[in-house]
Amino acid sequence: MTPNAASPSSGPSGPSRRSFLASTAVATAAVAGGMPLLAACGGSDSGEREGTTSGKAADKLLPAFVASTVANPDLPSKNGSASGYTGKVDLAALKTSVPEKLGTGAPFKIMSPFWGSPPKAGCAYYTALDAAVGTKITWQNQDGNTYGQKLGAVLASRSIPDMVVVPSWELVGKISNAVTAKFMDLGPYLAGDKVKKYPNLAAIPSDAWRMGIFGGALRGIPMPAATANWIAPLYRKDVFDEKGYAVPKSADEFMSWAKEATSSKAKVWACDGNLTWSAWSFFGVRGSGPIGWDTGSDGKLTYRIEQPEYLEALEWVRKVFDAGLVHPDDKARTGDAGQRFTSGQILVWNTNIADWYGKVSEQAQSNPSFKIDAMDLFGADGGNPTLYASSPATIWSMIRKGASKTTIENALAAANFAAAPYGTKERMLVDYGVEGTHYTVKDGVPVKNDLGNSEVINAWVMLAAPAAYYAHPDFPEVARKQVEWQQRMGAFMKKTSTFGMNIVEPTRYANLSSQFEQLEIDYVRGHKKLSDVQAAISTWKSSGGDKLRDWYKELIDKNGSGN
């Protein structure tokens, strides 16, 4: 079965905006000013709050946790990793986690990011899921690479789909302001024992649910994620083995290898243009998670752009670009880096680790010698890396305010089905589709056919998910390596002061950091100078960054540190 991960296994051409580096807080309130507040009145929609809901106040808002006991993993979660299943599933003995249809067949619309070409309405996969769940969903799939633009436009309009998938990396500016204002409190349907009507949602870990609290109310149904979850430098192991390349273990070694491996004449370049995402890990940028704030050993609270490691990472990536070691299409930000990786035009692809399985599965028939591995993240100087825990959830599905009770119940029925655990009939249908239509069984292992690979991708899996796991019966070693990579890297993981908090900033700071993503992109590609980045940091401080630091300090003092 396919993995539960922070982004779909088919993946975009590069990491989606801010999927692990959100440069502003996870959400911002629609009311400006004021002191950080502990949102103590759980479940209220009477007004927005800024600050964070933590401790006992948050516990009152959460669904009761009832763990699933359907299947025990071969590789239990360790050091914040996902769990792993490497054995074959007895397909004839799959259990049922949704014994009766909870949907009523009433139609509703879902908007979600999608990477690749979405299947047509009424396709066999969508039809089968609707029939099983009792739903009638119209999917409004949007290009995942430009999802923020569409999401912003929709939330600013008067016509919002019944259910909307909201990734944390898009929660900036006006989008973040809209979350509390436009999406409903799910507490009356899910808080406490109410969730037991939806047992798969009840089995979602509480830490993940806690990240779904926005403005003092439970608004987001989470897709849980491993906290030992970083952009991984996937590399072409088959090419490395053939050429005798050693896997780099420092920034200097990476640069030397990249120069050796790159040959524009042979149309081979070292890596894609998203190397910056891995550089944050190589150089140990504190707080490079979705919020970006952390208290250092010196006791000073800093934002990620203020740290010397931030500029060091950017300058190193700039050198890689300047040396011509990045594919020119990646430099121009055109085309599909994943396709360049499989065709051998780039040898390192910095992407979500879930893409490992997607590419191995995709290439299995046409390119049987194709092999991928993930470089261990290293310290820039060749020592151990210093890594920071990712959020327990970074993607949510939300239901618009004003939705009818029937729509709400059907949306929750869909989410409950999508969150089915490994080893169930529901998980099998979500991940593989219909036997004989989307996959066949060979030696006890389900194998997708062409229709399965084109229809059964990143749609239903975006609505909700069980606790993070990897399981690929067709490629069990991929699942093992994914989990083991997370476990190895997780040994070097620390939690920041804001770990596990869904923090709502005052609106006056909503766009304070929004320019840095584009500035980073432009700087490493040679379109901006280092002085431009330094000036932006200075402007950030004087335009509100220092005041925002004071706000965060008070919030942490009041609510406690996440580490």
N, C-alpha and C positions, 0 to 999 in steps of 0.2 A: 504494500500500500504506500501511497505517496507520503512525503513528509509533511508534518505540520511545521511551518516555518514562517519567518517574518515577511516573506514575500513569495510569490508563486514560483514553483520550480521551473517553469518555462522561462521566466525572467525577462526583464527589459534589457536593452543593450548595455546598460550600466546601472549602478544602484540608483534607485529613485531618489528624488530630492529629499535630503535630510533624513533618510531612513535610519541612519545611526548617528547623525551629526546635527540634529536640529539646533539651529543657532539662536532660537528663542525658546521661551517656555512652552510647555505642551499646550497650553491654552491661555487665553487672556479674557478677562471679564468685560462685560459691556458697560461697566460703571468705572469711571476713572477715580484715582486718588484713594486716600485712606490708608490705614494701617493694615498689615497682614492679619487676616482673620482666620480663626479656626472655625470651619463651617460646622457648627454643632447641631443645627436643626436639620437632620437628615431628611431627604425626600421632598423638600419644599421647592416649589416652582414659583414662589411668590416674589423672588428677586434674585439677582446675580450676586455672587460673592467672589472676592479675590482672596488669594492665599492658597491654602491646601486643606483638604479634609483628611485627617490622619487619626491614628489611635482609636479610642472608643467611639468617637464621632463617626469615623469611617466604618467601623465594624457594624454599626446599627443600620447602615445602608446596604450592606453586602448580602448577596444570596447565601444561604446555608451551604456549606461544602459537604458533599457526599461523594467520596472517592469511588471511581469505577474499579471493579475487580474482574473485568472481562479477561484481561490477559496480562501476565507479568513479563516485563521486558528482559531480554537476555543481557542487555547492558543498562543497568539502572542509572538514573541521573546522578552525576557526580561533578562537583566543582561548577555547578550552574549549567551543566550541559543538558541537552535533550536526552531522553531515554532512547534505547535502540532495540529493534527486533530484527534478528538475523536468521531466524528459522522460518521454514515454510508454514503457511497458515493452512489448516485443514479446511478447505473451502466448503466441504460438505457439512462441516460442523460450526459454521459461523453463527454467532449468537445474535439475538434480536435486542436492540436497545430502545426501539420505538415500537412497542407492541400494537399500537393503534394509531391511525392517522389523526393528527391533531389539527391539521388544516381543514378548512371547510369548503375549499374550492373557490373562495372569493378572490377576484383578481387584485393584484397590487404590483407596483413598480419598484425596481431596485436599480440604483445607479452605483456603479463600481468601477474602479480602475481595471484595465485589462492590458496585458502585454502580449502582443502578437495580433493575429487576425481573429476576431471573435466569431464564433459560430452563428449561423443564421437563426432567427427566431423560429421556433417550432422544430428545431433539430431533434434528433432522436434522444440525445442526452438530456436536454431540457424537458422534453416530453416525459421521459421515464422518471425523472426526479419529481416533477409535478404530480405524476400519478401516484408515486410512492408516499409523498408527503401530504397530499391533499391540497396542493397549492396551484395557483395559476399566475405565474410570475412573468412579467414583461421585463426583460433585462435591458438596461440602458448602459451598455458597456462603453467606457471611454478610454482613450489612449492613456495608459499609465504614465507615460513620459511627460505628458502635458496636462495631467489630471487636475493639478492645482488651479489652472486657468478656468477649466470647466466648472470645477467645484465652486470657485469663487463667484462665477457668474450665476450659477444655479441658486446658491444661497442668498445672493443679493436680489433674486427675483421673487415673484409671488407664487411661483410654481415649483415646488420642491417634491421630488419623488417620495413615495411612502417610506422607503428605506434607503439609506445612503451609507456607503462604506467610506470611512474617514481615516486616512493614514496620518500618523502623528507628524510626519515630515511636511504635510501640507497645512498644519495648524499655525499659520503665521498671518499677521495683519488682520484684515477684515474677516478672513475665514475663521480664525480662532475666536473672534468676537461672536460669530454667528452660532457657534456650537450650543452655548447655553440658551441662546434666544430662540433657536429654530428646532431643537430636538427635545423630545419629551423625557420626563422622569419615568424610568422603568420600575422604580421601587414598588409601586402598587401591584405589579405583576410578578416581580422576581425577588424582592427583599425577603430575607429570612427563609422560612419554610415554604413560602409561595413558589419558590423555584422548583420545588420537588415535583411539580406538574411536568417539568421539563428536565428529566434526570441527567441528560447529557450536559445541559447548561449547569446543573448543580455540581457536576464533576470537574468544572473548570476551577483551577486553583484560585484561592482568595486573593493572592497578590496580583493576579491578572485582572480580576474583577475590580480591585481597588483602583487600578489605573483607568477604569471606566467612569470614575466619579468626576463630573464637570460641574462647576458652579453649585456645589453642595448637594448634587443629586446624581443618582446612578443613571447615566444616559447612554453609555457605550457597552455593547456586547463585545467582549474582547476575543482576539485571536492570540492565545498565550504564546509566549516566546521564551526560549532558553535565555538566561541572562549571560551565559558565556557565548555571546553571539556577536560576531564582528564580520565586517567585510573580509572575505578570504582571498588571498592571491592564488587562484587556481592556476595550475600550470600544466602544460602538455608533457606528461611524464614519458610518453612514447618518444617524443622528440628529444627530451633531455637524455633518455637512455641511449638513443641512437647516436647522439652527438657527444656523449660523455660529459655533459654539463653537470657541475656540482650545484646543488640547490643553495642559493645565497643565504648567508646567516648574519649579514650586517648591511648597512646602507652602502658602504664602499664595495662590498662583494657584489651587491646587486648591480651597481653601476658598472663594474668591470664585466660581469656576465652579460649585461644588456648590450654593451659595446661589442662584445664578441659575437653575440647571437644575432644582432641586427645586420641585415644586408638589403638595402633598398633595391639593389640589382636583382636579388632573388625574391623580392617582395615579401620579406620577412622582417618584422619589427619585434622588439622585446615585449612590449606591453600595450595595454589600452590606456585611454586618457583618464581613467578613474583611479590612477595610482595614489592620488591624494588621500583617498579613503583609507588605504592601508598605511599611508605615511603617518596619519594620526596615531595609529597603534605603534608603528616603529619608533616614533619619537616620544611616545608616552604623554600625549596631550591630555591633561586632566579635564574631566567633565565633557569629553567628546561624545556624550550620549545625548538624549533628546532635550535635556534642559541646559547643560553646559556650564553649570556653576559647581564649584567644589572648594572646600577649605583645605589648603595645603598643610604640610608639616609645620610651617611657620605660623599657622593659625590665621592666615589671611585668606579671605574669601575672594576668589577671582573667577572671571569668565574665561572661557577657553582662548579667546583671541588675545588676552593680556599676557599669556604665558610665553616665555622665550621659546619653548618647544613648538609653539604654533608657527612662528616665523621660521624656525629651523626646518620644520617639516615642509613648509611651502617652498623655501629656498632650494631644498634638496630636489623636490619634484620639478621645480623650474629647470634645474640642471639637467635632469633626465630629458625633459622636452627640448631644451636648447641643444642637446647632443644629438637630436634626431632619432631618439630611441623609441618614440611613441608613433604608432601608425598615423600617417597624415590625415586619414579620415577621422580618427579619434581626436586629433588636434583640432580639426574643423568641426567636430561634433556632428558628423553625418553618418548615416548607415547604421549597421548593427554590429557591435563589438563581439557579441556572442557568435555570430556567423564568421567573423574574421578569426575568432579563436578556433572554431572547428575546422576551418579551411587551412589553418596553419600560418595565416598571415601575422597573427600575434601569438606569442607563446605564454604570456601571463595575462590573465583576465581577472581583474579585481571586482568581485561581485558577491552576491549573497551565496552562502555555502549550499543553499538549496539547489542552485543551478548545476551543481555537480551531478546530481542524479538526472536532471533534465537533459543535459548534454550527452551523458553516457547512454541513456535510453534512446535518444534521438539518433545517435551514430552507430548503434549496435549492429544494424544490418548492413548499412552502406560502407562502414569503415571499422571492421572488427579489430583492427590493431590500435584504434584510438584509446588512449588511456589518460586519465586526469588524476592529479593529486593536488593537495593544498599545501603551500609553503607554510611552515610554522612561522608565526609572527615573531620577529626578533627585535631586540633593542637596537637602535641605530648604531651603537658602538660595538655591537656583536655580543652583548650580554643578554640577560633575560629581559623580555619585554615588560613594561608596566601597562596593564590593561585595566579598563574600567567597565563595570557591569552594565549591560544593556537593560532596557526596561522590560519588566515581565509581560508587557503587552504594548504594541505600537500601532495596531490597526483595530478599528472598531466598526461595527455596523450600528447605525442609529435610526430611530424611528421618528419621523417628523411630528412636531406638535400638531394637535388637531386631527390626527389620524383616528379613524373609527375604531371601536373596540374589535370589530371583525378583522380589520386590517392588522391591528396590533397582534391579535392572536395568531393570525396566519404568518406574520413575520417572525414571531417567536417560534412557531412550529418549524419554519424553515431553518432558523438558527439552531434549534435543538437537533434537527436532523443532521445539519452540517457539522455539529460538534460530536458526532458519534465516535466512540473510541475504536481503537485498533482491534481487529478481531470480530467485528460485527458486520451484519449484512448491509447496514446503512453506510458504514465507512467504505465498504467495497463498492457500493453503487456510486457514492460521491467521487471516489478516487479512480474507478475504472469504467464506470458506465455499465452497459448491459452486455452480459456474456453472449457471444456470437455476433453482436453488433459492433461493439467497441473493443472487445478483447476476446482472446481464446485462451484456453488453459493448456499449457505444455509442461508435462512432467510435474503437475501440481502447482505450477506457477502461472498467474495471469499475465498475459502479454498483450499490450495494446496493439491494435492494427492502425492503419493510416487514419481511419475515421476517428478512432479513439484519441490519437495524438492531435487531431485537429479540433475535436469537440470537447474532450474531457480535460479542460485546462482552465485554471484560475478564474472561476466564476463562483460556484457554490462554496468553494473552500475559503472565500473571502468573508462569508457571513459569520462564521464562528469556527472554533476548532477545539479539540481536546488539549490536554496538557502536552507540551512540546515533545515530539518523538520523531524518529526516522525509522522507516521500515520499507524496504524494497525487495520483495520476494524474488524478483527477476535479477536484481543485482545486490545481494545481501552485503557484499563487501563494501559497497558504496555507503550503505547505512552504517556499517561498523566504522569505517574511516571518518565519516562525518562526526559521529559521536565521539570517537577517540580524539579527533582534532580539537573539538570543543573541550573535552576533559583535560587535554594537555595544556591548552591555552588558558582554561579556567583556573589552573593552578597559580597563574600569575595575576588573577583578577582581584581588583579592589572595588569597593562600593563608594560612590561619591556621597557628599553630604545631602544630596537631593534624591538619592536612589529611592525608587518605589513611590515617589510622590507625584501626583498629577497636580501641577501647580498652575494656578490662575494668576497671571500678572495684571497689574493695572493697565487699562487701555492705552494710557499715554505712552507706554513703552512698547506697544504692539509692533511697530515697524522699526524699532531701534536697531536691530541687527539684520534686517532683511537684505541689506545690500552685500553682505559678506559672501554669500554663496557665489554670486556672479563675480564678485571681485576676486575670489579664489580661483575661479575658472579662468578669468582673464589673465591674472598674474602668472600662473604656471604656464600659460600658452604664450607669454611674451607680449601681451597686449597692454599690460599695466606694469608700473615700476614698483619696486619694493617700497619706495617712498610713498606711493599711493596707498599701499596697505597700511603703512605706519600712520599716515595722515588720517585714514578712516578709523583706526583704533583710537587716535586722539580725539577725533570728532565724536566717536561713540561715547567716550568717557565724559566729555564736556556736555554732550546733548542729553544725558540722562543715565549713562552707564554707572557713574559713581553713585547716583541716587538710587538706582536699581539695586546696586550692591548693598546699600544700607537697608533697602526693603527686604532683600533676601536674608540678610543677617538677622533682622528682627523675626522673620518668618521661621528660620531655623532655630533661633533661640526659643521661640514660643512653642514650636511643634516638635523639636528634637531633630537630631541629625539622622539621615538615612543610613549612615555607616556606623 
